[in-house]
Amino acid sequence: AALDEARSRGIGTDFKRLEEQPALSPVLAKRHYERTGALRWFEVGICPVADAEERVRTYAPAPGSAGLFLILVSTNEETKAMAKRVARSAVAAAGDRLVMVGWTRDSYRLRELTSDLAALEHIRSHSPDLGGDAVARREIDARIARLSADLDDQLRDAIDRVDWSGHADELLNGLGIGGPAGLSLLASKLADWRFPHTPKLHNELINRTKPSSNAVAAVRALLHAMVERRGHERLGFEGFPPEAGLFVSRLVSTGLYAADDAGAYTFTAPAANDEHCLHPMWQAADTALRRSDSGLSFEELYDLWRKPPFGVRDGLLPVLGLAYVLTRIARTSLYLDGVFRPQLDTFFVDRLLQDPSAVRARDIEITTQHVAVVSELATKLRQDQLVEPTALEVARILVARVRSLPNWTLRTSTVSDKAVALRQLGLKSHDPNRLLFEDIPNRFGDDLHAVPEAVVGALAELEGAYPAMLADLAATLFKELRYNPATDVAYQLLHARCETVRGLSGNFRLDALATRLDGFTGELEQIEGIASLAANKPARDWVDRDIDAAKIELAALAQQFLRAEGFAHLKGRGDRQTSVAVYISDPNFPAPASPFVELDEFERERANVLAEQIQQLIDRSGASPAIAIGAIAHLG
């Protein structure tokens, strides 16, 4: 009576409950697994014919699932022909998801069993009479267990009699096997069809979607060895720890790590006839790298290999991804968090395992002309030691020399356009291959043969700009001081003049200048100190305006220096400066002239020699003193 009442309430088929039956457990592609080592499985679902398209449209594969076998049940008296049309329409709605849809001929029996099972479960959950009737509860449980077993058997029989439709109908012909074995064979054929280039790598530790924690630790140890001990036999492994087993099964047996003709161990790309089917993966990755201007992240590489036609399992991806990069290391630049990594280390590996999207690879095409440019630059950049003719070493030295320039050189606009271009590239570049093979040729002309000479010339201009600027400041100062360093190599006269002036005028800035000049020996650091005094700024903060201001201030200080020398007798130091003033009023000139000159000791000696020569000329001419003085004044 309770069962009839539950049916009268409309308790019908519960398809979600139906999918929990053991008969609808996932189908394993066993032959595909045996051939490739990749375990793939297909979900099995069941739904009414009327809901087929919606079920397929909203289907989201579970992690690791290869596809879906969907069984349709007629709930509204749909015929076989109607069910087939719906199945084909549902398959079309699946898109790129692998879905097989089939209609079972046992729809009536399945509906009846499912309806009875749902009614019994409703009675067990909602009937208050069962609370004090243990015999009735046992009877309900027994009926549910018996119906579940009958439903499971009926589902197994129904699956055997399903007419499937899907993406590869030709695979349905000639199966020749029924039951679960036939469905597993179909799953293997579908897996082979969807993933034809799956690598054949038999390793149950990591060829899976979620490796164990022990397997993950072994993978990390293997990756560390791949970047730290490249070139060592067996990557330095002793004995057979788990990581050594992975090394042998994943790198040695596949030929990815082997000795070359010279006996050196290196990572080698798989050959075209590779029996492990790794070559198509390498080709696909090469194509993706070449097409991407910004490079390819490891996460994007993993997504490429996860999808058809490869279907690589997550556990294999770090090992194969790093192996791929190491086989292409000569033409691939690697970046971690957007920053170029010149060397691979354990930190790089750990970041790769934590966040594959943080690691990016970029393909660089290197021609023979590029190699020649690098080699010539290595020769021209040679200073105290040899420069290895590699892009990394040449770029490292070039960038280091640019970034070690004084701060003023990194800011000034007084250098040429090519020097400015090299300075900008050196400060901003973080990729040696891009710097040498793209940026520098683009800035220094299309003729690659002329690029090394232009680059070295621009670098020499940058390195010489600061000493040239300091030398110009020194020349300005000495000119205003009326001092010629060429006639006083040891700067003895300059030092003597500074002794005379220092502490004479009470001008602290003039005393500071005299103190600096007193020990002056011509070093650039000494000129830098004098310029800092004039600019009122340390050298690290200089800009072009500060140099202009320093030049004017040095000229002003030099004039004060000369004026102070003329008053040295006030402190008993003896004048080292002679002042001469001449007043001339001549009708031939529009206004009176009154030139004023000051002579230092050296200039006065030369004036005395010239005076003797003029005296001899006056004596020979017999001119009077007035005429002689007038002539000298006129010349002045």
PyMOL commands that set and color helices and strands:
alter all, ss='L'
color gray80, all
select helices_A, chain A and resi 2-8+15-18+22-24+30-36+49-57+80-92+107-126+128-132+134-160+169-172+179-194+213-228+233-236+242-252+279-291+298-306+317-327+329-331+346-354+356-358+368-380+391-403+407-411+417-428+432-444+448-480+485-487+492-501+508-518+524-535+539-541+544-565+568-571+601-621+625-635
alter helices_A, ss='H'
color red, helices_A
select strands_A, chain A and resi 27-28+41-48+65-73+99-104+162-165+257-259+265-267+296-297+332-336+339-340+359-363+577-581+596-600
alter strands_A, ss='S'
color yellow, strands_A
deselect
rebuild
show_as cartoon
